[in-house]
Amino acid sequence: AAAAAAEVAAPSGEDSIDDIVPLVSYEDTDEKRSFFSKDGRWIIPKREQFPSVFCALRVRVRMEMLDPSRSAKELPKEVVEDVLRVGFGLGKSLVRWDDARDTTLAALISASTREVVVAINGALTAGVGRGSKLKDDRNGLSATVTEVTETSDDVDPSRIMSIASCLKESGQSDAIVFELPQLWIIPDPDFKPKFASIGLYPGSFWMHFLKSWGAIVTCEVYFRTAPKNASDPRVNLVVKFRDRESMKMCFTFLYDRYLVHPKQENELRPPWCRLTSFQDFKSKATAKSGSGPKAKAKAGITKARPAAK
C-alpha cells in the first residue's frame, strides 16, 4: 500500500529554509518507479542485494544508579538487557539497544545516569509506556521510560514534525552522514586504512542502494571521524546528492530507522544519519586528521576476504 507523508512547511518568516517533508510512496507510478515495498515494520528493497530498513518502535530508557558514586556507564550489557527484557517485559520483542547519542543534561553532568535507545519489533507490554518506572535493588538502579517513538508510520504527525525540524535546523545542508561498521563497506577484517578517506566504489551495492533516491554527485568513506570502537571499527559514509529533493527523500526514509546488511545474518544497525554540508564535513575531517587530499583508491576495489560471520 502507498504511504503519504504530509507536507510541513517552515513557519512564516523562515520560508528561505526548505523544511518540507517529501511524499513517501511504495507504489510505482507513471512518473516514478519505487525501489521498495512496505511490510509491517520492514521496508523491503526490490533488489535482494540491497539493505533492508527496519522501522522499530523506539523506546528511550534512563537508568540511574541508586548509589550516585557508581557509574551507570560501566553497567554490564547483561544487566542492561535484564532491565529491558525482564524488568520492562520487552522479552524477545527487543531487537537491539544502543547508548543514546543526544544525551540529556542529566546524563551529561552525572556519571550515575545513562540513557539507552531500544529498538522493539512489536508493541510494548501492557501497562508499560512513557513514564513507566522500575526499581532494581539487586543491581542497584532505577529505570524510567522517557520516550516512546513510532518510526513505522510514515504519516505519523510526530515523525513528520521531527523530520521537518531536522531539515529546518540543517539550513542549506547538501549531504547526509551515515555511521556504519567498517566491515559493511570494506569486508576485510584485516583492512587498515592508510588515508583519512577514500571514495565509495561506484559499482558497490551501497552506491546503488543510495542511488535509489536519486543521482549522486559524490560519496566518500571517512575512517577517522566516527566514534572509536576497537572491537567494531566504524566509518562515516557521506553522500551528496545532485539535488536537495533526493537528499530529503533519502533522509525521510532512513531517519531514526535501522539498516539490515543483506549479506551478514542478524546484522542490524542504526545508521545515525544526519544532515550536513559536504564541504564543511570534508574540511573538518581533513583538518582533524592532518591529511592532504584523499586517496584515489575506491572502497571495494581492493581484494578483500569475506566478512566474518
JOWOGI-V718010 format. One line per field, one symbol per residue. phi: phi as a letter, one per 20 degrees, with the letter a starting at -180 (. if undefined). Layout:
BEGIN
phi = ???
END
This chain:
BEGIN
phi = .fcdefeceffgncffdedffffdcddfcfebeeeccccmedddffdfeefecddfeecdcddcffegeeeffeffgffffffffegemflfffeaccffeeffggffecfedbccddeddpcffgndagnfcbcdffembcccedbccedeefdfgffgffffffffffldgcbddddcfgffecfcfefcfecfbbffggeffffffffgdqfdebbcddecdfgebgebgccdddddefcffffffffffdgmdcddffddgmecbfelfbebegffffffffffemeefffefdfofgfcfgffe
END
